[in-house]
Amino acid sequence: MLVRNVAWSDFPELREIYYLLYEERDQGFPIGITLFADRPSLVDEIDWFAGGYRHVLAGEDLWSVAEIDGHVVGACTIQRLGRGPGSEHGHVGVLGILVHREHRGKGVGSALLDHALAAARGRFDLVRLSVFSVNTGARRLYERFGFVVSGHVPRGVKRGSEYLDEEEMVLLLDPVPAPLTNA
Ligand SMILES: CC(C)(COP(=O)(O)OP(=O)(O)OC[C@H]1O[C@@H](n2cnc3c(N)ncnc32)[C@H](O)[C@@H]1OP(=O)(O)O)[C@@H](O)C(=O)NCCC(=O)NCCS
């Protein structure tokens, strides 16, 4: 597996991984990520990708992708919460992660978090995320990387007529202390 920064040419495979979520939902699988009622069009997806890629090129956001046998199988983004000059949210990153359904549970998500969080140190002071309370696998994964629950949002998501609770999680990226010397 190779984990690297996103490239412009990754769009078709990333779009496919995202579209598969709508198939999973329609087949009745519980999807731990917020979706739209209808799958966004290709035009909407192009806009979304171009917008995200632009922020990466500008050095504002981070976007890691995992590749297996030359194919993209997952991605992790850390988007800057405050973008304007001098924003008081400019130090906060918001994390999102998604792995192709056929590649889950094999360490791809962990490798993506390793890559993205290493890159985030020195660029963000903290990383936040929201996770469905029922998504216990993902919560355990985040806890393994040091995220702690900072809040509970009852009915944070409404999917059709069903409400789902969310947990807010946070990881403080304190600077790594310099090693002690005897000098
Ligand atoms: C959550 C997700 C990104 C984790 O990636 P992954 O590649 O499956 O994670 P890894 O293989 O590195 O780690 C597996 C850990 O995650 C857990 N996990 C979470 N969702 C899982 C799934 N669908 N299948 C298998 N393991 C899953 C496992 O229990 C395991 O925990 P453990 O090490 O304590 O046993 C991925 O399962 C996914 O894309 N899920 C659908 C979208 C989603 O829920 N995104 C998170 C939104 S907050």
The ligand as a Gaussian input file, in Angstrom:
#p B3LYP/6-31G(d) Opt

LIG

0 1
 C      -14.058000       4.055000       9.213000
 C      -13.058000       3.669000       8.104000
 C      -12.502000       4.912000       7.453000
 C      -11.921000       2.867000       8.764000
 O      -11.006000       2.482000       7.757000
 P      -10.455000       0.982000       7.715000
 O       -9.518000       0.863000       6.590000
 O      -11.609000       0.059000       7.748000
 O       -9.688000       0.985000       9.117000
 P       -8.477000       0.050000       9.567000
 O       -8.545000      -1.247000       8.834000
 O       -7.210000       0.792000       9.521000
 O       -8.812000      -0.109000      11.076000
 C       -9.755000      -0.990000      11.381000
 C      -10.354000      -0.529000      12.638000
 O      -11.503000       0.203000      12.318000
 C      -12.651000      -0.555000      12.661000
 N      -13.607000      -0.459000      11.549000
 C      -14.376000       0.601000      11.355000
 N      -15.220000       0.401000      10.354000
 C      -14.931000      -0.837000       9.846000
 C      -15.443000      -1.625000       8.784000
 N      -16.480000      -1.216000       8.039000
 N      -14.879000      -2.811000       8.517000
 C      -13.876000      -3.240000       9.275000
 N      -13.344000      -2.529000      10.291000
 C      -13.881000      -1.354000      10.587000
 C      -12.190000      -1.945000      12.979000
 O      -12.975000      -2.441000      14.024000
 C      -10.748000      -1.750000      13.394000
 O      -10.652000      -1.460000      14.749000
 P       -9.648000      -2.346000      15.611000
 O       -8.280000      -2.110000      15.026000
 O       -9.802000      -1.800000      16.973000
 O      -10.120000      -3.742000      15.433000
 C      -13.727000       2.762000       7.025000
 O      -14.205000       1.594000       7.626000
 C      -14.831000       3.455000       6.234000
 O      -14.565000       4.095000       5.232000
 N      -16.096000       3.315000       6.668000
 C      -17.217000       3.912000       5.969000
 C      -17.211000       5.431000       6.057000
 C      -17.073000       5.939000       7.470000
 O      -17.711000       5.420000       8.383000
 N      -16.226000       6.961000       7.642000
 C      -15.986000       7.562000       8.928000
 C      -16.892000       8.717000       9.107000
 S      -16.606000       9.535000      10.647000

